[in-house]
Each structure stands twice: as C-alpha cells, then as structure tokens.
C-alpha cells in the first residue's frame, strides 16, 4: 500500500482502485454529502440518486463554522433537512 491511496505494481506504477458503489434497491435513494472547511467557513454539497442513478437532487450550502467537526454536523443537518423536504 502506498501513501497515495493505491497499491504499487511490480513495475512500481500505482494501481489505484476506485470505490465500487452498488445501486440502491428499487424504491430506495442514495445520498452523498461532502464538506470542505477552511478559515472558519464550510460548505456542504449533496447529491441524491435513485436506483437507476438518476440525479434527483443536487444542492449546496455555505456556512460560517468554528471547526471541521461543526462543519460535518451542519452538513448532516443540511442533508437530513433536504431529504425530509423531498419526502
């Protein structure tokens, strides 16, 4: 394993593995949320997809925070409120 998130091949080239995401079961929705934090500002980006990978919602929000942990919590709140609004 290398520091770059992959395995080294015998010729010393990097073999990166992409995560394997399976589609949710029919009738279910998969939600991805990601956050950056810098200089007391954070933001959250969210995408919600159905079982056919159709994007149902794509949104973002920015906020002032004191820590990366607070940013993560606000992002989870943002995601939960957005999903609730979508029903």
C-alpha positions in Angstrom: 0.0 0.0 0.0 1.3 3.4 -0.8 0.6 6.8 0.8 -1.3 7.8 -2.4 -4.2 5.5 -1.7 -3.4 2.6 -4.0 -1.1 -0.4 -4.3 2.2 -0.4 -6.1 2.6 -2.8 -9.0 5.8 -4.8 -9.6 6.9 -2.2 -12.0 6.5 0.5 -9.3 3.5 2.1 -11.0 0.5 2.9 -8.9 -2.6 0.8 -9.2 -5.5 3.0 -8.0 -8.7 1.3 -7.1 -11.9 3.2 -7.5 -14.6 2.6 -4.9 -17.3 0.2 -6.1 -20.7 1.7 -5.4 -23.7 -0.5 -6.0 -27.0 1.0 -6.9 -29.6 1.0 -4.1 -32.5 -1.4 -4.2 -35.5 -0.2 -6.2 -37.5 2.4 -4.4 -34.5 3.5 -2.3 -32.4 6.6 -2.6 -28.7 7.0 -2.1 -27.4 10.3 -0.8 -23.8 11.6 -0.9 -22.7 14.6 1.2 -19.2 16.1 1.2 -17.8 19.1 3.0 -14.7 21.3 2.9 -13.6 23.6 5.8 -11.1 26.4 5.7 -10.7 29.7 7.6 -13.9 29.3 9.6 -16.0 28.7 6.6 -17.5 25.5 5.5 -19.9 24.2 2.8 -21.8 21.1 2.1 -22.5 19.6 -1.3 -25.2 16.9 -1.6 -26.4 14.6 -4.4 -29.3 12.2 -4.2 -29.7 9.4 -6.8 -32.3 6.7 -7.3 -31.8 3.1 -8.2 -31.2 3.9 -11.8 -28.5 6.5 -10.9 -30.9 9.4 -12.0 -30.0 12.5 -10.0 -33.0 13.5 -8.0 -31.5 16.4 -6.1 -28.2 18.4 -6.4 -27.6 21.2 -3.9 -25.1 23.0 -1.8 -25.0 25.3 1.2 -22.2 27.6 2.7 -21.9 28.5 6.4 -19.6 30.0 9.0 -18.3 27.5 11.5 -15.6 27.2 14.1 -14.3 23.7 13.3 -14.3 21.0 10.8 -16.3 18.9 13.2 -19.0 21.6 13.4 -18.9 21.7 9.6 -19.6 17.9 9.4 -22.5 18.2 11.8 -24.1 21.1 9.9 -23.7 19.2 6.6 -25.5 16.2 8.1 -28.3 18.5 9.3 -28.4 20.1 5.9 -28.7 16.7 4.2 -31.3 15.4 6.6 -33.5 18.5 6.2 -33.1 18.4 2.4 -34.1 14.7 2.3 -37.1 15.4 4.6 -38.3 18.2 2.3 -38.1 15.8 -0.6 -40.2 13.3 1.3 
